[in-house]
Amino acid sequence: MPVVFRSGSLKFFFYSNEGDPREPLHIHVRGPNGEAKVWLSPAIGIADSKGFNPRELADIIREVAKNKPAIERAWHEHFSN
């Protein structure tokens, strides 16, 4: 479970086994209040969420948008093997 970055109490990460065939580029987020999965393409959006309120989800979307280049780079580095 490679952690790409942290922001406050949130951890942004990938699962090493992202399905077969692999799902499109996305990142998972875990925090004290819940978990979410965020698509990065074709547009940034919540794929699934459990426990986060709308304000927390908006904050997560902002963090993903701010860190999108780093997330994409980490995804391609991790899954290119």
mmCIF file of the N, C-alpha and C atoms, coordinates in Angstrom:
data_MODEL
# 
_entry.id   MODEL 
# 
loop_
_atom_site.group_PDB 
_atom_site.id 
_atom_site.type_symbol 
_atom_site.label_atom_id 
_atom_site.label_alt_id 
_atom_site.label_comp_id 
_atom_site.label_asym_id 
_atom_site.label_entity_id 
_atom_site.label_seq_id 
_atom_site.pdbx_PDB_ins_code 
_atom_site.Cartn_x 
_atom_site.Cartn_y 
_atom_site.Cartn_z 
_atom_site.occupancy 
_atom_site.B_iso_or_equiv 
_atom_site.pdbx_formal_charge 
_atom_site.auth_seq_id 
_atom_site.auth_comp_id 
_atom_site.auth_asym_id 
_atom_site.auth_atom_id 
_atom_site.pdbx_PDB_model_num 
ATOM 1   N N  . MET A 1 1  ? 0.847   -1.168 0.000   1.00 0.00 ? 1  MET A N  1 
ATOM 2   C CA . MET A 1 1  ? 0.000   0.000  0.000   1.00 0.00 ? 1  MET A CA 1 
ATOM 3   C C  . MET A 1 1  ? 0.895   1.234  0.000   1.00 0.00 ? 1  MET A C  1 
ATOM 4   N N  . PRO A 1 2  ? 1.351   1.670  -1.177  1.00 0.00 ? 2  PRO A N  1 
ATOM 5   C CA . PRO A 1 2  ? 2.221   2.841  -1.239  1.00 0.00 ? 2  PRO A CA 1 
ATOM 6   C C  . PRO A 1 2  ? 1.475   4.125  -0.875  1.00 0.00 ? 2  PRO A C  1 
ATOM 7   N N  . VAL A 1 3  ? 1.984   4.831  0.116   1.00 0.00 ? 3  VAL A N  1 
ATOM 8   C CA . VAL A 1 3  ? 1.425   6.131  0.504   1.00 0.00 ? 3  VAL A CA 1 
ATOM 9   C C  . VAL A 1 3  ? 2.065   7.189  -0.382  1.00 0.00 ? 3  VAL A C  1 
ATOM 10  N N  . VAL A 1 4  ? 1.235   7.964  -1.066  1.00 0.00 ? 4  VAL A N  1 
ATOM 11  C CA . VAL A 1 4  ? 1.729   8.997  -1.972  1.00 0.00 ? 4  VAL A CA 1 
ATOM 12  C C  . VAL A 1 4  ? 2.010   10.276 -1.194  1.00 0.00 ? 4  VAL A C  1 
ATOM 13  N N  . PHE A 1 5  ? 1.074   10.671 -0.308  1.00 0.00 ? 5  PHE A N  1 
ATOM 14  C CA . PHE A 1 5  ? 1.300   11.828 0.544   1.00 0.00 ? 5  PHE A CA 1 
ATOM 15  C C  . PHE A 1 5  ? 0.292   11.820 1.679   1.00 0.00 ? 5  PHE A C  1 
ATOM 16  N N  . ARG A 1 6  ? 0.541   12.685 2.638   1.00 0.00 ? 6  ARG A N  1 
ATOM 17  C CA . ARG A 1 6  ? -0.374  12.895 3.763   1.00 0.00 ? 6  ARG A CA 1 
ATOM 18  C C  . ARG A 1 6  ? -0.720  14.372 3.825   1.00 0.00 ? 6  ARG A C  1 
ATOM 19  N N  . SER A 1 7  ? -1.913  14.634 4.286   1.00 0.00 ? 7  SER A N  1 
ATOM 20  C CA . SER A 1 7  ? -2.358  16.007 4.504   1.00 0.00 ? 7  SER A CA 1 
ATOM 21  C C  . SER A 1 7  ? -3.168  16.016 5.787   1.00 0.00 ? 7  SER A C  1 
ATOM 22  N N  . GLY A 1 8  ? -2.619  16.624 6.815   1.00 0.00 ? 8  GLY A N  1 
ATOM 23  C CA . GLY A 1 8  ? -3.277  16.581 8.111   1.00 0.00 ? 8  GLY A CA 1 
ATOM 24  C C  . GLY A 1 8  ? -3.428  15.136 8.545   1.00 0.00 ? 8  GLY A C  1 
ATOM 25  N N  . SER A 1 9  ? -4.642  14.756 8.881   1.00 0.00 ? 9  SER A N  1 
ATOM 26  C CA . SER A 1 9  ? -4.896  13.382 9.338   1.00 0.00 ? 9  SER A CA 1 
ATOM 27  C C  . SER A 1 9  ? -5.261  12.443 8.190   1.00 0.00 ? 9  SER A C  1 
ATOM 28  N N  . LEU A 1 10 ? -5.174  12.927 6.954   1.00 0.00 ? 10 LEU A N  1 
ATOM 29  C CA . LEU A 1 10 ? -5.537  12.114 5.793   1.00 0.00 ? 10 LEU A CA 1 
ATOM 30  C C  . LEU A 1 10 ? -4.317  11.460 5.163   1.00 0.00 ? 10 LEU A C  1 
ATOM 31  N N  . LYS A 1 11 ? -4.482  10.209 4.759   1.00 0.00 ? 11 LYS A N  1 
ATOM 32  C CA . LYS A 1 11 ? -3.437  9.467  4.058   1.00 0.00 ? 11 LYS A CA 1 
ATOM 33  C C  . LYS A 1 11 ? -3.956  9.177  2.655   1.00 0.00 ? 11 LYS A C  1 
ATOM 34  N N  . PHE A 1 12 ? -3.180  9.532  1.628   1.00 0.00 ? 12 PHE A N  1 
ATOM 35  C CA . PHE A 1 12 ? -3.525  9.325  0.229   1.00 0.00 ? 12 PHE A CA 1 
ATOM 36  C C  . PHE A 1 12 ? -2.625  8.215  -0.307  1.00 0.00 ? 12 PHE A C  1 
ATOM 37  N N  . PHE A 1 13 ? -3.225  7.133  -0.816  1.00 0.00 ? 13 PHE A N  1 
ATOM 38  C CA . PHE A 1 13 ? -2.445  5.943  -1.143  1.00 0.00 ? 13 PHE A CA 1 
ATOM 39  C C  . PHE A 1 13 ? -3.072  5.143  -2.267  1.00 0.00 ? 13 PHE A C  1 
ATOM 40  N N  . PHE A 1 14 ? -2.297  4.165  -2.766  1.00 0.00 ? 14 PHE A N  1 
ATOM 41  C CA . PHE A 1 14 ? -2.769  3.167  -3.729  1.00 0.00 ? 14 PHE A CA 1 
ATOM 42  C C  . PHE A 1 14 ? -2.757  1.815  -3.048  1.00 0.00 ? 14 PHE A C  1 
ATOM 43  N N  . TYR A 1 15 ? -3.610  0.932  -3.514  1.00 0.00 ? 15 TYR A N  1 
ATOM 44  C CA . TYR A 1 15 ? -3.472  -0.483 -3.186  1.00 0.00 ? 15 TYR A CA 1 
ATOM 45  C C  . TYR A 1 15 ? -2.586  -1.079 -4.277  1.00 0.00 ? 15 TYR A C  1 
ATOM 46  N N  . SER A 1 16 ? -1.691  -1.969 -3.917  1.00 0.00 ? 16 SER A N  1 
ATOM 47  C CA . SER A 1 16 ? -0.788  -2.553 -4.913  1.00 0.00 ? 16 SER A CA 1 
ATOM 48  C C  . SER A 1 16 ? -1.538  -3.404 -5.927  1.00 0.00 ? 16 SER A C  1 
ATOM 49  N N  . ASN A 1 17 ? -2.657  -4.018 -5.528  1.00 0.00 ? 17 ASN A N  1 
ATOM 50  C CA . ASN A 1 17 ? -3.462  -4.794 -6.451  1.00 0.00 ? 17 ASN A CA 1 
ATOM 51  C C  . ASN A 1 17 ? -4.715  -3.975 -6.773  1.00 0.00 ? 17 ASN A C  1 
ATOM 52  N N  . GLU A 1 18 ? -4.671  -3.273 -7.870  1.00 0.00 ? 18 GLU A N  1 
ATOM 53  C CA . GLU A 1 18 ? -5.788  -2.396 -8.245  1.00 0.00 ? 18 GLU A CA 1 
ATOM 54  C C  . GLU A 1 18 ? -6.704  -3.038 -9.275  1.00 0.00 ? 18 GLU A C  1 
ATOM 55  N N  . GLY A 1 19 ? -6.826  -4.350 -9.220  1.00 0.00 ? 19 GLY A N  1 
ATOM 56  C CA . GLY A 1 19 ? -7.760  -5.044 -10.100 1.00 0.00 ? 19 GLY A CA 1 
ATOM 57  C C  . GLY A 1 19 ? -7.094  -5.593 -11.345 1.00 0.00 ? 19 GLY A C  1 
ATOM 58  N N  . ASP A 1 20 ? -7.782  -6.516 -11.973 1.00 0.00 ? 20 ASP A N  1 
ATOM 59  C CA . ASP A 1 20 ? -7.293  -7.113 -13.202 1.00 0.00 ? 20 ASP A CA 1 
ATOM 60  C C  . ASP A 1 20 ? -8.476  -7.272 -14.144 1.00 0.00 ? 20 ASP A C  1 
ATOM 61  N N  . PRO A 1 21 ? -8.657  -6.431 -15.131 1.00 0.00 ? 21 PRO A N  1 
ATOM 62  C CA . PRO A 1 21 ? -7.705  -5.394 -15.521 1.00 0.00 ? 21 PRO A CA 1 
ATOM 63  C C  . PRO A 1 21 ? -7.688  -4.246 -14.513 1.00 0.00 ? 21 PRO A C  1 
ATOM 64  N N  . ARG A 1 22 ? -6.589  -3.519 -14.490 1.00 0.00 ? 22 ARG A N  1 
ATOM 65  C CA . ARG A 1 22 ? -6.419  -2.422 -13.544 1.00 0.00 ? 22 ARG A CA 1 
ATOM 66  C C  . ARG A 1 22 ? -7.460  -1.328 -13.807 1.00 0.00 ? 22 ARG A C  1 
ATOM 67  N N  . GLU A 1 23 ? -7.986  -0.798 -12.738 1.00 0.00 ? 23 GLU A N  1 
ATOM 68  C CA . GLU A 1 23 ? -8.944  0.305  -12.851 1.00 0.00 ? 23 GLU A CA 1 
ATOM 69  C C  . GLU A 1 23 ? -8.218  1.562  -13.333 1.00 0.00 ? 23 GLU A C  1 
ATOM 70  N N  . PRO A 1 24 ? -8.973  2.534  -13.866 1.00 0.00 ? 24 PRO A N  1 
ATOM 71  C CA . PRO A 1 24 ? -8.355  3.801  -14.269 1.00 0.00 ? 24 PRO A CA 1 
ATOM 72  C C  . PRO A 1 24 ? -7.696  4.495  -13.080 1.00 0.00 ? 24 PRO A C  1 
ATOM 73  N N  . LEU A 1 25 ? -6.846  5.435  -13.389 1.00 0.00 ? 25 LEU A N  1 
ATOM 74  C CA . LEU A 1 25 ? -6.075  6.154  -12.386 1.00 0.00 ? 25 LEU A CA 1 
ATOM 75  C C  . LEU A 1 25 ? -6.973  6.739  -11.297 1.00 0.00 ? 25 LEU A C  1 
ATOM 76  N N  . HIS A 1 26 ? -6.649  6.403  -10.060 1.00 0.00 ? 26 HIS A N  1 
ATOM 77  C CA . HIS A 1 26 ? -7.402  6.892  -8.902  1.00 0.00 ? 26 HIS A CA 1 
ATOM 78  C C  . HIS A 1 26 ? -6.519  6.806  -7.670  1.00 0.00 ? 26 HIS A C  1 
ATOM 79  N N  . ILE A 1 27 ? -6.984  7.391  -6.588  1.00 0.00 ? 27 ILE A N  1 
ATOM 80  C CA . ILE A 1 27 ? -6.263  7.332  -5.319  1.00 0.00 ? 27 ILE A CA 1 
ATOM 81  C C  . ILE A 1 27 ? -7.267  7.061  -4.207  1.00 0.00 ? 27 ILE A C  1 
ATOM 82  N N  . HIS A 1 28 ? -6.805  6.361  -3.188  1.00 0.00 ? 28 HIS A N  1 
ATOM 83  C CA . HIS A 1 28 ? -7.622  6.088  -2.012  1.00 0.00 ? 28 HIS A CA 1 
ATOM 84  C C  . HIS A 1 28 ? -7.223  7.059  -0.913  1.00 0.00 ? 28 HIS A C  1 
ATOM 85  N N  . VAL A 1 29 ? -8.179  7.396  -0.071  1.00 0.00 ? 29 VAL A N  1 
ATOM 86  C CA . VAL A 1 29 ? -7.948  8.335  1.028   1.00 0.00 ? 29 VAL A CA 1 
ATOM 87  C C  . VAL A 1 29 ? -8.522  7.726  2.299   1.00 0.00 ? 29 VAL A C  1 
ATOM 88  N N  . ARG A 1 30 ? -7.730  7.743  3.352   1.00 0.00 ? 30 ARG A N  1 
ATOM 89  C CA . ARG A 1 30 ? -8.206  7.248  4.638   1.00 0.00 ? 30 ARG A CA 1 
ATOM 90  C C  . ARG A 1 30 ? -7.929  8.313  5.686   1.00 0.00 ? 30 ARG A C  1 
ATOM 91  N N  . GLY A 1 31 ? -8.913  8.538  6.532   1.00 0.00 ? 31 GLY A N  1 
ATOM 92  C CA . GLY A 1 31 ? -8.780  9.482  7.634   1.00 0.00 ? 31 GLY A CA 1 
ATOM 93  C C  . GLY A 1 31 ? -9.545  8.959  8.833   1.00 0.00 ? 31 GLY A C  1 
ATOM 94  N N  . PRO A 1 32 ? -9.529  9.699  9.932   1.00 0.00 ? 32 PRO A N  1 
ATOM 95  C CA . PRO A 1 32 ? -10.200 9.223  11.136  1.00 0.00 ? 32 PRO A CA 1 
ATOM 96  C C  . PRO A 1 32 ? -11.715 9.067  10.965  1.00 0.00 ? 32 PRO A C  1 
ATOM 97  N N  . ASN A 1 33 ? -12.306 9.785  10.000  1.00 0.00 ? 33 ASN A N  1 
ATOM 98  C CA . ASN A 1 33 ? -13.759 9.745  9.828   1.00 0.00 ? 33 ASN A CA 1 
ATOM 99  C C  . ASN A 1 33 ? -14.236 8.824  8.717   1.00 0.00 ? 33 ASN A C  1 
ATOM 100 N N  . GLY A 1 34 ? -13.313 8.310  7.898   1.00 0.00 ? 34 GLY A N  1 
ATOM 101 C CA . GLY A 1 34 ? -13.785 7.468  6.822   1.00 0.00 ? 34 GLY A CA 1 
ATOM 102 C C  . GLY A 1 34 ? -12.738 7.141  5.788   1.00 0.00 ? 34 GLY A C  1 
ATOM 103 N N  . GLU A 1 35 ? -13.234 6.629  4.665   1.00 0.00 ? 35 GLU A N  1 
ATOM 104 C CA . GLU A 1 35 ? -12.404 6.266  3.524   1.00 0.00 ? 35 GLU A CA 1 
ATOM 105 C C  . GLU A 1 35 ? -13.102 6.712  2.250   1.00 0.00 ? 35 GLU A C  1 
ATOM 106 N N  . ALA A 1 36 ? -12.304 6.990  1.230   1.00 0.00 ? 36 ALA A N  1 
ATOM 107 C CA . ALA A 1 36 ? -12.861 7.389  -0.064  1.00 0.00 ? 36 ALA A CA 1 
ATOM 108 C C  . ALA A 1 36 ? -11.934 6.925  -1.173  1.00 0.00 ? 36 ALA A C  1 
ATOM 109 N N  . LYS A 1 37 ? -12.510 6.854  -2.354  1.00 0.00 ? 37 LYS A N  1 
ATOM 110 C CA . LYS A 1 37 ? -11.763 6.553  -3.570  1.00 0.00 ? 37 LYS A CA 1 
ATOM 111 C C  . LYS A 1 37 ? -12.052 7.695  -4.528  1.00 0.00 ? 37 LYS A C  1 
ATOM 112 N N  . VAL A 1 38 ? -10.992 8.258  -5.105  1.00 0.00 ? 38 VAL A N  1 
ATOM 113 C CA . VAL A 1 38 ? -11.137 9.444  -5.950  1.00 0.00 ? 38 VAL A CA 1 
ATOM 114 C C  . VAL A 1 38 ? -10.565 9.162  -7.333  1.00 0.00 ? 38 VAL A C  1 
ATOM 115 N N  . TRP A 1 39 ? -11.405 9.312  -8.363  1.00 0.00 ? 39 TRP A N  1 
ATOM 116 C CA . TRP A 1 39 ? -10.935 9.219  -9.752  1.00 0.00 ? 39 TRP A CA 1 
ATOM 117 C C  . TRP A 1 39 ? -10.145 10.467 -10.085 1.00 0.00 ? 39 TRP A C  1 
ATOM 118 N N  . LEU A 1 40 ? -9.113  10.326 -10.917 1.00 0.00 ? 40 LEU A N  1 
ATOM 119 C CA . LEU A 1 40 ? -8.359  11.475 -11.408 1.00 0.00 ? 40 LEU A CA 1 
ATOM 120 C C  . LEU A 1 40 ? -8.663  11.776 -12.865 1.00 0.00 ? 40 LEU A C  1 
ATOM 121 N N  . SER A 1 41 ? -9.290  10.821 -13.556 1.00 0.00 ? 41 SER A N  1 
ATOM 122 C CA . SER A 1 41 ? -9.524  10.987 -14.974 1.00 0.00 ? 41 SER A CA 1 
ATOM 123 C C  . SER A 1 41 ? -10.843 10.319 -15.339 1.00 0.00 ? 41 SER A C  1 
ATOM 124 N N  . PRO A 1 42 ? -11.625 10.877 -16.193 1.00 0.00 ? 42 PRO A N  1 
ATOM 125 C CA . PRO A 1 42 ? -11.377 12.053 -17.011 1.00 0.00 ? 42 PRO A CA 1 
ATOM 126 C C  . PRO A 1 42 ? -11.472 13.365 -16.227 1.00 0.00 ? 42 PRO A C  1 
ATOM 127 N N  . ALA A 1 43 ? -12.152 13.341 -15.092 1.00 0.00 ? 43 ALA A N  1 
ATOM 128 C CA . ALA A 1 43 ? -12.203 14.519 -14.217 1.00 0.00 ? 43 ALA A CA 1 
ATOM 129 C C  . ALA A 1 43 ? -12.066 14.034 -12.781 1.00 0.00 ? 43 ALA A C  1 
ATOM 130 N N  . ILE A 1 44 ? -11.564 14.876 -11.914 1.00 0.00 ? 44 ILE A N  1 
ATOM 131 C CA . ILE A 1 44 ? -11.424 14.510 -10.509 1.00 0.00 ? 44 ILE A CA 1 
ATOM 132 C C  . ILE A 1 44 ? -12.819 14.424 -9.894  1.00 0.00 ? 44 ILE A C  1 
ATOM 133 N N  . GLY A 1 45 ? -13.093 13.294 -9.249  1.00 0.00 ? 45 GLY A N  1 
ATOM 134 C CA . GLY A 1 45 ? -14.401 13.108 -8.631  1.00 0.00 ? 45 GLY A CA 1 
ATOM 135 C C  . GLY A 1 45 ? -14.395 11.930 -7.669  1.00 0.00 ? 45 GLY A C  1 
ATOM 136 N N  . ILE A 1 46 ? -15.323 11.957 -6.746  1.00 0.00 ? 46 ILE A N  1 
ATOM 137 C CA . ILE A 1 46 ? -15.443 10.888 -5.753  1.00 0.00 ? 46 ILE A CA 1 
ATOM 138 C C  . ILE A 1 46 ? -16.056 9.656  -6.420  1.00 0.00 ? 46 ILE A C  1 
ATOM 139 N N  . ALA A 1 47 ? -15.352 8.534  -6.350  1.00 0.00 ? 47 ALA A N  1 
ATOM 140 C CA . ALA A 1 47 ? -15.874 7.271  -6.877  1.00 0.00 ? 47 ALA A CA 1 
ATOM 141 C C  . ALA A 1 47 ? -16.701 6.567  -5.814  1.00 0.00 ? 47 ALA A C  1 
ATOM 142 N N  . ASP A 1 48 ? -16.238 6.652  -4.577  1.00 0.00 ? 48 ASP A N  1 
ATOM 143 C CA . ASP A 1 48 ? -16.892 5.963  -3.469  1.00 0.00 ? 48 ASP A CA 1 
ATOM 144 C C  . ASP A 1 48 ? -16.439 6.634  -2.186  1.00 0.00 ? 48 ASP A C  1 
ATOM 145 N N  . SER A 1 49 ? -17.320 6.680  -1.196  1.00 0.00 ? 49 SER A N  1 
ATOM 146 C CA . SER A 1 49 ? -16.964 7.296  0.073   1.00 0.00 ? 49 SER A CA 1 
ATOM 147 C C  . SER A 1 49 ? -17.790 6.695  1.189   1.00 0.00 ? 49 SER A C  1 
ATOM 148 N N  . LYS A 1 50 ? -17.144 6.539  2.326   1.00 0.00 ? 50 LYS A N  1 
ATOM 149 C CA . LYS A 1 50 ? -17.840 6.043  3.510   1.00 0.00 ? 50 LYS A CA 1 
ATOM 150 C C  . LYS A 1 50 ? -17.323 6.824  4.716   1.00 0.00 ? 50 LYS A C  1 
ATOM 151 N N  . GLY A 1 51 ? -18.199 7.565  5.358   1.00 0.00 ? 51 GLY A N  1 
ATOM 152 C CA . GLY A 1 51 ? -17.852 8.224  6.602   1.00 0.00 ? 51 GLY A CA 1 
ATOM 153 C C  . GLY A 1 51 ? -17.474 9.691  6.518   1.00 0.00 ? 51 GLY A C  1 
ATOM 154 N N  . PHE A 1 52 ? -17.065 10.172 5.345   1.00 0.00 ? 52 PHE A N  1 
ATOM 155 C CA . PHE A 1 52 ? -16.709 11.583 5.219   1.00 0.00 ? 52 PHE A CA 1 
ATOM 156 C C  . PHE A 1 52 ? -17.964 12.416 4.969   1.00 0.00 ? 52 PHE A C  1 
ATOM 157 N N  . ASN A 1 53 ? -18.016 13.617 5.539   1.00 0.00 ? 53 ASN A N  1 
ATOM 158 C CA . ASN A 1 53 ? -19.135 14.518 5.266   1.00 0.00 ? 53 ASN A CA 1 
ATOM 159 C C  . ASN A 1 53 ? -18.824 15.345 4.016   1.00 0.00 ? 53 ASN A C  1 
ATOM 160 N N  . PRO A 1 54 ? -19.799 16.077 3.474   1.00 0.00 ? 54 PRO A N  1 
ATOM 161 C CA . PRO A 1 54 ? -19.578 16.841 2.239   1.00 0.00 ? 54 PRO A CA 1 
ATOM 162 C C  . PRO A 1 54 ? -18.407 17.834 2.328   1.00 0.00 ? 54 PRO A C  1 
ATOM 163 N N  . ARG A 1 55 ? -18.232 18.474 3.462   1.00 0.00 ? 55 ARG A N  1 
ATOM 164 C CA . ARG A 1 55 ? -17.119 19.417 3.612   1.00 0.00 ? 55 ARG A CA 1 
ATOM 165 C C  . ARG A 1 55 ? -15.775 18.692 3.536   1.00 0.00 ? 55 ARG A C  1 
ATOM 166 N N  . GLU A 1 56 ? -15.682 17.548 4.194   1.00 0.00 ? 56 GLU A N  1 
ATOM 167 C CA . GLU A 1 56 ? -14.448 16.757 4.143   1.00 0.00 ? 56 GLU A CA 1 
ATOM 168 C C  . GLU A 1 56 ? -14.172 16.267 2.722   1.00 0.00 ? 56 GLU A C  1 
ATOM 169 N N  . LEU A 1 57 ? -15.214 15.857 2.016   1.00 0.00 ? 57 LEU A N  1 
ATOM 170 C CA . LEU A 1 57 ? -15.035 15.413 0.632   1.00 0.00 ? 57 LEU A CA 1 
ATOM 171 C C  . LEU A 1 57 ? -14.562 16.562 -0.253  1.00 0.00 ? 57 LEU A C  1 
ATOM 172 N N  . ALA A 1 58 ? -15.083 17.759 -0.038  1.00 0.00 ? 58 ALA A N  1 
ATOM 173 C CA . ALA A 1 58 ? -14.627 18.927 -0.800  1.00 0.00 ? 58 ALA A CA 1 
ATOM 174 C C  . ALA A 1 58 ? -13.147 19.199 -0.517  1.00 0.00 ? 58 ALA A C  1 
ATOM 175 N N  . ASP A 1 59 ? -12.737 19.064 0.740   1.00 0.00 ? 59 ASP A N  1 
ATOM 176 C CA . ASP A 1 59 ? -11.322 19.240 1.095   1.00 0.00 ? 59 ASP A CA 1 
ATOM 177 C C  . ASP A 1 59 ? -10.457 18.177 0.413   1.00 0.00 ? 59 ASP A C  1 
ATOM 178 N N  . ILE A 1 60 ? -10.943 16.950 0.375   1.00 0.00 ? 60 ILE A N  1 
ATOM 179 C CA . ILE A 1 60 ? -10.214 15.864 -0.284  1.00 0.00 ? 60 ILE A CA 1 
ATOM 180 C C  . ILE A 1 60 ? -10.046 16.159 -1.764  1.00 0.00 ? 60 ILE A C  1 
ATOM 181 N N  . ILE A 1 61 ? -11.101 16.592 -2.417  1.00 0.00 ? 61 ILE A N  1 
ATOM 182 C CA . ILE A 1 61 ? -11.038 16.938 -3.841  1.00 0.00 ? 61 ILE A CA 1 
ATOM 183 C C  . ILE A 1 61 ? -9.996  18.035 -4.069  1.00 0.00 ? 61 ILE A C  1 
ATOM 184 N N  . ARG A 1 62 ? -9.980  19.048 -3.214  1.00 0.00 ? 62 ARG A N  1 
ATOM 185 C CA . ARG A 1 62 ? -8.981  20.130 -3.352  1.00 0.00 ? 62 ARG A CA 1 
ATOM 186 C C  . ARG A 1 62 ? -7.557  19.590 -3.209  1.00 0.00 ? 62 ARG A C  1 
ATOM 187 N N  . GLU A 1 63 ? -7.333  18.698 -2.250  1.00 0.00 ? 63 GLU A N  1 
ATOM 188 C CA . GLU A 1 63 ? -6.002  18.116 -2.048  1.00 0.00 ? 63 GLU A CA 1 
ATOM 189 C C  . GLU A 1 63 ? -5.583  17.284 -3.253  1.00 0.00 ? 63 GLU A C  1 
ATOM 190 N N  . VAL A 1 64 ? -6.513  16.501 -3.789  1.00 0.00 ? 64 VAL A N  1 
ATOM 191 C CA . VAL A 1 64 ? -6.194  15.687 -4.962  1.00 0.00 ? 64 VAL A CA 1 
ATOM 192 C C  . VAL A 1 64 ? -5.867  16.593 -6.149  1.00 0.00 ? 64 VAL A C  1 
ATOM 193 N N  . ALA A 1 65 ? -6.647  17.633 -6.366  1.00 0.00 ? 65 ALA A N  1 
ATOM 194 C CA . ALA A 1 65 ? -6.386  18.552 -7.477  1.00 0.00 ? 65 ALA A CA 1 
ATOM 195 C C  . ALA A 1 65 ? -5.023  19.219 -7.318  1.00 0.00 ? 65 ALA A C  1 
ATOM 196 N N  . LYS A 1 66 ? -4.708  19.629 -6.111  1.00 0.00 ? 66 LYS A N  1 
ATOM 197 C CA . LYS A 1 66 ? -3.429  20.302 -5.839  1.00 0.00 ? 66 LYS A CA 1 
ATOM 198 C C  . LYS A 1 66 ? -2.244  19.361 -6.068  1.00 0.00 ? 66 LYS A C  1 
ATOM 199 N N  . ASN A 1 67 ? -2.432  18.087 -5.808  1.00 0.00 ? 67 ASN A N  1 
ATOM 200 C CA . ASN A 1 67 ? -1.344  17.108 -5.888  1.00 0.00 ? 67 ASN A CA 1 
ATOM 201 C C  . ASN A 1 67 ? -1.456  16.169 -7.091  1.00 0.00 ? 67 ASN A C  1 
ATOM 202 N N  . LYS A 1 68 ? -2.314  16.503 -8.041  1.00 0.00 ? 68 LYS A N  1 
ATOM 203 C CA . LYS A 1 68 ? -2.560  15.617 -9.176  1.00 0.00 ? 68 LYS A CA 1 
ATOM 204 C C  . LYS A 1 68 ? -1.287  15.212 -9.923  1.00 0.00 ? 68 LYS A C  1 
ATOM 205 N N  . PRO A 1 69 ? -0.369  16.125 -10.243 1.00 0.00 ? 69 PRO A N  1 
ATOM 206 C CA . PRO A 1 69 ? 0.843   15.694 -10.954 1.00 0.00 ? 69 PRO A CA 1 
ATOM 207 C C  . PRO A 1 69 ? 1.663   14.669 -10.157 1.00 0.00 ? 69 PRO A C  1 
ATOM 208 N N  . ALA A 1 70 ? 1.784   14.862 -8.863  1.00 0.00 ? 70 ALA A N  1 
ATOM 209 C CA . ALA A 1 70 ? 2.538   13.919 -8.028  1.00 0.00 ? 70 ALA A CA 1 
ATOM 210 C C  . ALA A 1 70 ? 1.829   12.572 -7.949  1.00 0.00 ? 70 ALA A C  1 
ATOM 211 N N  . ILE A 1 71 ? 0.504   12.587 -7.871  1.00 0.00 ? 71 ILE A N  1 
ATOM 212 C CA . ILE A 1 71 ? -0.267  11.341 -7.828  1.00 0.00 ? 71 ILE A CA 1 
ATOM 213 C C  . ILE A 1 71 ? -0.084  10.572 -9.131  1.00 0.00 ? 71 ILE A C  1 
ATOM 214 N N  . GLU A 1 72 ? -0.221  11.277 -10.260 1.00 0.00 ? 72 GLU A N  1 
ATOM 215 C CA . GLU A 1 72 ? -0.063  10.625 -11.560 1.00 0.00 ? 72 GLU A CA 1 
ATOM 216 C C  . GLU A 1 72 ? 1.337   10.042 -11.713 1.00 0.00 ? 72 GLU A C  1 
ATOM 217 N N  . ARG A 1 73 ? 2.349   10.788 -11.317 1.00 0.00 ? 73 ARG A N  1 
ATOM 218 C CA . ARG A 1 73 ? 3.724   10.309 -11.409 1.00 0.00 ? 73 ARG A CA 1 
ATOM 219 C C  . ARG A 1 73 ? 3.915   9.052  -10.545 1.00 0.00 ? 73 ARG A C  1 
ATOM 220 N N  . ALA A 1 74 ? 3.430   9.090  -9.316  1.00 0.00 ? 74 ALA A N  1 
ATOM 221 C CA . ALA A 1 74 ? 3.555   7.941  -8.410  1.00 0.00 ? 74 ALA A CA 1 
ATOM 222 C C  . ALA A 1 74 ? 2.808   6.726  -8.962  1.00 0.00 ? 74 ALA A C  1 
ATOM 223 N N  . TRP A 1 75 ? 1.631   6.939  -9.532  1.00 0.00 ? 75 TRP A N  1 
ATOM 224 C CA . TRP A 1 75 ? 0.844   5.839  -10.119 1.00 0.00 ? 75 TRP A CA 1 
ATOM 225 C C  . TRP A 1 75 ? 1.641   5.153  -11.221 1.00 0.00 ? 75 TRP A C  1 
ATOM 226 N N  . HIS A 1 76 ? 2.162   5.967  -12.154 1.00 0.00 ? 76 HIS A N  1 
ATOM 227 C CA . HIS A 1 76 ? 2.886   5.389  -13.289 1.00 0.00 ? 76 HIS A CA 1 
ATOM 228 C C  . HIS A 1 76 ? 4.179   4.720  -12.844 1.00 0.00 ? 76 HIS A C  1 
ATOM 229 N N  . GLU A 1 77 ? 4.852   5.279  -11.876 1.00 0.00 ? 77 GLU A N  1 
ATOM 230 C CA . GLU A 1 77 ? 6.082   4.652  -11.362 1.00 0.00 ? 77 GLU A CA 1 
ATOM 231 C C  . GLU A 1 77 ? 5.752   3.321  -10.686 1.00 0.00 ? 77 GLU A C  1 
ATOM 232 N N  . HIS A 1 78 ? 4.701   3.301  -9.889  1.00 0.00 ? 78 HIS A N  1 
ATOM 233 C CA . HIS A 1 78 ? 4.362   2.088  -9.135  1.00 0.00 ? 78 HIS A CA 1 
ATOM 234 C C  . HIS A 1 78 ? 3.816   0.973  -10.025 1.00 0.00 ? 78 HIS A C  1 
ATOM 235 N N  . PHE A 1 79 ? 2.969   1.324  -10.971 1.00 0.00 ? 79 PHE A N  1 
ATOM 236 C CA . PHE A 1 79 ? 2.291   0.302  -11.759 1.00 0.00 ? 79 PHE A CA 1 
ATOM 237 C C  . PHE A 1 79 ? 2.960   0.001  -13.105 1.00 0.00 ? 79 PHE A C  1 
ATOM 238 N N  . SER A 1 80 ? 4.079   0.631  -13.396 1.00 0.00 ? 80 SER A N  1 
ATOM 239 C CA . SER A 1 80 ? 4.756   0.355  -14.674 1.00 0.00 ? 80 SER A CA 1 
ATOM 240 C C  . SER A 1 80 ? 5.580   -0.920 -14.623 1.00 0.00 ? 80 SER A C  1 
ATOM 241 N N  . ASN A 1 81 ? 5.706   -1.514 -13.454 1.00 0.00 ? 81 ASN A N  1 
ATOM 242 C CA . ASN A 1 81 ? 6.515   -2.738 -13.311 1.00 0.00 ? 81 ASN A CA 1 
ATOM 243 C C  . ASN A 1 81 ? 5.819   -3.926 -13.929 1.00 0.00 ? 81 ASN A C  1 
# 
